[in-house]
Amino acid sequence: MTMKASNSLDVPAVPVPTRGHVVRTPTVKIRPSRGLLHLDLGALWQYRELLVFLVWRDTKVRYKQAVIGAGWAVFQPLISMLLFTAIFSYLAKLPSDGVPYPLFAYAGLLPWNFIAQATSRSGTSLVGESHLISKVYFPRLIIPLAAAATPAVDLLCSLLMMIPLMLWFGMTPGWQILLFPIFLVMALLAALAVSLWFSALHVKFRDVGHIIPFFVQFWMFASPVVYPISLIPEKWRALYSLNPVVGVVEGFRWTLLGQRAPSLEMMLPSLAIVLLLFVSGVIYFKRMERTFADVI
């Protein structure tokens, strides 16, 4: 009985060096960054597929085996809006600058829930992905970036609820809605600006993981989420505007509800502090990145 070799499995041939011909294999050299401003942000683009995969993975895990799935992204701000309306509108009688308080509160909860979730998830993301950091090389900045971008899916889902709410109260957005993506990017930068500091510090100081929930809770009541900025005395508004969430929340309400346009005296400090925290956070993160695998 004669046996014939099967050719169903093709194995790529290995080039054999011959006389006068030298086979060179590609070499990737991984070196630690040098210098304060050696950020190597181009590596993020090279590993963009990993970023997309992490965002998709976190989104699937978040709603895995959930009965209503992504519906929780709508119910969370909706229930919070009803609760705040009962407490701060009917009991505390807080003003809402001429807008129905349910719409006022919901428009403020949209960016705040996104920033709060992004900060909480991204601030502890490096320790949560320690099994990847200690084994595989990739730009570590991808991990907090993916953790901060994942709640954007919830934001887009909860944003759809604004349509029936505005129809119920007889309101329609104006031309300002075209500027909404600007404030959406500003919200992402505000969340990343804080998260980069927290995530880098959390690797070395695990106490940061316990501080973040208290910080987020305090941050909410220090922001105009459930009350209008008109309640802040005029002499304190410039200092109050150093809170990066102030410009984001006021921008959301202006673009969605057509409220009075936020003044430059309020927007410029918020934007400046967001950019300052973001740039300094990236620099500090990249400086500490070389020690993550050893410390984590």
Residue pairs with C-beta under 8 A, 6 or more apart in sequence:
15 23
16 23
17 23
30 137
32 290
33 39
33 40
33 286
33 287
33 289
33 290
36 283
36 287
37 283
38 286
39 282
39 283
39 286
40 139
40 286
41 141
41 282
43 139
44 51
44 139
44 141
44 142
44 145
47 138
47 139
47 142
50 138
50 142
51 142
51 145
51 146
51 149
54 142
54 143
54 146
54 147
55 146
55 149
55 150
55 153
58 121
58 146
58 147
58 150
59 150
59 153
62 150
63 69
63 70
63 72
66 72
68 75
70 153
70 154
70 157
73 153
73 154
73 155
73 157
73 158
74 157
74 158
74 160
74 161
76 113
76 154
76 158
77 106
77 109
77 110
77 113
77 158
77 161
78 106
78 158
78 161
80 105
80 109
80 113
81 102
81 105
81 106
81 109
82 102
84 101
84 105
84 109
84 226
85 101
85 102
85 105
88 94
88 101
88 105
88 226
88 227
89 96
89 101
89 102
89 105
94 101
94 226
94 227
94 228
94 231
95 228
95 230
95 231
96 104
96 105
96 228
97 104
97 228
97 230
97 259
97 260
98 259
99 171
99 253
99 257
99 259
100 169
100 171
102 165
102 169
103 165
103 166
103 169
103 171
103 257
104 228
104 253
104 257
105 225
105 226
106 161
106 162
106 165
107 162
107 252
107 253
107 256
107 257
108 224
108 225
108 226
108 249
108 252
108 253
109 225
110 155
110 158
110 159
110 162
110 252
110 256
111 155
111 183
111 187
111 245
111 248
111 249
111 252
112 220
112 223
112 225
112 245
112 249
113 151
113 154
113 155
113 158
114 151
114 152
114 154
114 155
114 187
114 191
115 187
115 190
115 191
115 245
115 248
116 216
116 219
116 220
117 151
117 154
118 147
118 148
118 149
118 150
118 151
118 152
118 188
118 191
118 192
118 195
119 148
119 191
119 194
119 195
119 198
119 212
119 215
119 216
120 212
120 213
120 216
121 147
121 148
121 150
121 151
122 144
122 145
122 147
122 148
122 191
122 192
122 195
122 196
122 198
122 199
123 144
123 194
123 195
123 198
123 199
123 202
123 208
123 209
123 212
124 198
124 199
124 202
124 208
124 209
124 212
125 143
125 144
125 146
125 147
125 195
125 199
126 133
126 140
126 143
126 144
126 199
126 200
126 202
126 203
126 292
126 296
127 202
127 203
127 206
127 209
127 296
129 143
130 296
132 138
132 143
133 140
133 143
133 292
133 293
133 296
134 293
134 296
140 285
140 289
140 292
141 196
141 282
141 285
141 286
141 289
143 199
144 192
144 195
144 196
144 199
144 285
145 192
147 195
148 188
148 191
148 192
148 195
149 188
152 184
152 188
155 184
162 256
166 172
166 173
166 256
166 257
171 257
171 258
173 255
173 256
173 257
173 258
174 258
176 254
176 255
176 258
176 261
177 255
177 256
179 251
179 255
180 252
180 255
180 256
182 251
183 247
183 248
183 251
183 252
183 255
186 247
186 248
186 251
186 271
186 274
187 248
187 252
189 274
189 275
189 278
190 244
190 245
190 248
190 274
192 278
192 281
193 244
193 274
193 277
193 278
193 281
194 244
194 277
194 281
195 281
196 278
196 281
196 282
196 284
196 285
197 277
197 281
197 284
197 285
198 208
198 212
199 285
200 281
200 284
200 285
200 288
200 289
201 208
202 208
202 209
203 288
203 291
203 292
203 295
203 296
204 288
204 295
219 243
219 245
222 243
223 243
223 245
223 246
223 249
224 232
224 245
224 246
224 249
224 250
225 245
225 249
229 237
229 240
229 246
229 250
229 266
232 240
237 265
237 266
238 265
238 269
240 246
241 247
241 265
241 266
241 267
241 268
241 269
241 270
242 269
242 270
242 273
243 270
243 273
244 270
244 273
244 274
244 277
245 270
246 266
246 270
247 262
247 266
247 267
247 269
247 270
247 271
247 274
248 270
250 262
250 266
250 267
251 262
251 267
253 259
254 260
254 261
254 262
